[in-house]
Amino acid sequence: MVKLYSSILEYDLPTIFLGLGTSGKFSFNDEHFTKEEQEVFKRASLITTRDTDTHDGLQPLETHQLPCPALLSSKSGRLVDKVKRIGLMYGTNDAVASNNVSSDTYQYMMNIYKKLLDDYGDEYEIEFVSHYIDELSHFRKDFGDQTVRYSYDAKDYLDIYNRYDLVIGYRVHGIGISASMGIPGIMLAHDRRAATVKGFLADMIAIDDPMSR
């Protein structure tokens, strides 16, 4: 990103930052940002943040805490008045960096998903959604007899998630794109970024919560 920020300063380009978020606390004036990044942020016309840590960390800059722009993914929505289809977001701890989850998160998902299939598999139509191709081979090992939906093209996920009346999973933007279509979600919260889903009016379950909750 160094070249990008240097070019913004060199050519005095206007900028806005929408839906910034973080996984932990930081300070704007520490080594979290380069001098070029700090200068670009200071000149920005607008900055919105999706969580309290980012809002507080960017002080003394003027920022506005608003729901993540993922809430605006869809042009139209629908009213869900009955749950028939449920989409579960699949992830694995054995994938490339930044696409994987921790061992604790993976194990919690496996436990809760298997319980949902055992307890409600006959009552609801339950499918899985994968966001990365390197998850598919692992999915077959974990849930080989279940349906998983995946696309290489991000825009296809509007149609994928629109199949469901409820989504459950650990991906903030999976919850967000669903919320944009009026579909309720339950977030399996595994780090501080999960608080973003409050802007989607989604429920949250921490991975250390008992499954009976």
C-alpha positions, 0 to 999 in steps of 0.5 A: 500500500506504500505506493498507493498512499505516496501517489495520493499525496504526490497528486493531491488526490481526494479520498474517503474511507468507508467502513474501516475496522480492526481486530484490536486496539491501536493509536493513530499516533503510534507505529500502526501507520506510516507518516504517509498514511497518517497524512492521507487520513488527515486530508480525507474528506470522510472517514466512517468506522464500523467498530468502536476500537477503530473510531477511538483509535483514529482520534483526534481525526473526525470519524463517524461510526456507522454500520459497515457498508456491506449493509448496502450490498443489495439493491432490494430486500425481502421480509423473512417471516418463516425460517425454512432454509438455513445457510452455514458458513464453512471455514477451516484452520488448515488454509492459507493465511488470512483465509483460515480460522483458529483451531478453537474457532474451527472446532467450535464450528464443527461442534455447533454445525454437527449439532444443528444437523443432528437436531434440526436437519430433518426440520429445516433445509440446511446448506453450507457456504464457502468463500474460498476455493481452498476450503472445498477439499476440507469441507468434503472431509468434514461434511461430505454428504452435505451441500456446499455452495461456492463461487469464484465471483463475489457478486454471485454471493447475493444469489447464494445467500438469498436462498436462505431465511437465516444465516449462521457463521463466522464471516462478518461480510456473509452476515452483512450481505445477508442483512442487506437482503433482509435475511437475519444472521447469527455471528459466531464471534471469534475476534473483536471484529465480530462487533461489526454485526451489531450494525446489521442487527444480528445476534452474536454467540462467542466461541467460548459460549456453551452451545446450549445458549 
